[in-house]
């Protein structure tokens, strides 16, 4: 149990540093910025307690909000992802998988993982950019931000999962 907490805390620290130092400064066409921080909540195994998902999601989003000055938008997005993650994972995992099933390209398959990552990142980016726009007076740019950022975040999720699987084997 303590091993998982330290592992998740280390993953959270690394993810925050990478998101805040690198990805927050990427602005393609002025409005597409990958919000990759939802990867932390996305990696929780099936059967994790709902409370731990919500707490880790909220803390992840809150730390991002503190360092990025985004006024609670990411904590709302990551908390919602924590609430939806078990249902999203249940749709792509194999039927014979039980408690403790960890999502990944090797366990779900590339197409399943791509769909799972897409919907998880869509939730985070849609909530984040909708709260950022607040009034959808400029809705085409909001939709473009959501779509572009989601696609970039999915690409980053696939790369991170490949790196994580390689680190596990090696």
N, C-alpha and C positions, 0 to 999 in steps of 0.2 A: 504494500500500500504506500509506504513512504517513498519507495523507489519510483512509483508512478507520479507522485506529487513532484519530486525533484526533476524527473524527466519532463513533465509538462511545464514546470516553471522554467527550465532551461530552454525548452522549445518556444515558450512564450517570449522570453527575453530575446532570443535570437530573431524570432519573427518580428517583434517590435522594432528592433534595431534595423533590420533589413527594410521594413515598411517605412519607417520614419526617415531613415538616412537616404535610402535610394528611391523607393517607389513613390513617395510623396512629392518628389521633385521631377517626376516624369509627367509631362503634360502634352500629350499628342494632340495637335490641332487646337490646343488651348483649353480643352475641356475633358479629355479622356485621361484619367489617372487611375491606375489599377489599385483597388482596395482589396488587398490580398490577405488582410488580417483575419478573415473568416476561416482560413485554413486551419487555424488552431481548433476551432469548434468542430469543423468538418472531420477531423481525424479521430474523434472519440469512438471507441468501439461500441458495437450494438449491445444494448443491455445496460449501458451506463445509467446511473440514476439521473432522473430529470433535474433534480436539485443541483447536482454537480455540473451538469451541462449548462444550466441557467447561470450558476455562479461563475464558472469559468468563462462563459460567453460575455457576461456583464463585465467582469474584471478585465478581460482582454479588450473589450470595447472602451471601457473607462480609461485604461492606461493609454490607449491610442488617442482618445479624446483629450486627455491631459497634455500629452506631448505634441499633438497636432492642432490644438485649439479649435476643436470642431463642435463644441457645445452639446455633447450627448448624442450626436447623430450616430456614431459608430457603436456606442453602447446599446442603443435601441436596436440597431441592425444585428449585432452579434447576439443579443439576448433573444431576438426573434428566431435567429438561426438555431440557437440552442434549443428552443422550443420545437422547431420543425425538423431538426436533424434526425431523430429516430424514424419519423415517418418517411423522410426522403431516402434514408438508408435502407429501410425495409423494402422499398420498391425495386432496388437494384441488387440486393444481396441474394445469394442462392437460397433455395428453400430449405436445404438441409443444414444451413449454417445456424449456429446457436448463439448463446450468450458469449460475449467476448469477441465476436467477429469484428475484425478490424478492416475498415475500408481501405482499399488500395488497388492499383492496377493489376497486380498478380492475383488478388483474391476475387475481384469482381470481373476482371476483364477490361480491356481498353475502352470498349464502347460503353459499358456500364459505368465505369469510373468517369468517363467524359460526361455522361448524362448527369451523374451524381454531382460532380464538381460544377457543372453548368447551373444546375438548379440551386445549389448552395450559394454560389457566388452571385447568382441572379437575385436571390433574396437579400443578401448583404448590400449589393450595389443599388438595387431598386429602392430599398428603404433609405440608404444613405443619401442618394442623390435626390430622392423625392423630398426628404426632410431638408436638404440643402436648398432646393428650389422653393420649397414651402408653398408658394403660389405658382401654379403651373402656367404662368403667363408666357413663358418661353419653352413650351413643352417639346418642340422638336429637338432643341439642344439637350434637354433633360433626357429624352429617350435615347439620343445619340450617346450621351455620357454613360447612361446605364448599359446600353448594348456594347459599346466599345470597351468600357472598363470591365464588364463581365467577361468578354472574350479574352482580354489580356490576363485577367485573374485566373481563368480556366487554364490558359497556357502555363502560367506560373505554378498552378496546382499540379499539373502533370509533370512539370520539371521537378518540383519539390518532392513529389511522390517517387519519381525515379531515383532521385538523389537519396531519399530516405531508404528505399529498398536496397540500393547499392551499399549504403552504410550498414544496413542490417546484415547483409551477406558478407561483407568484407570486414 
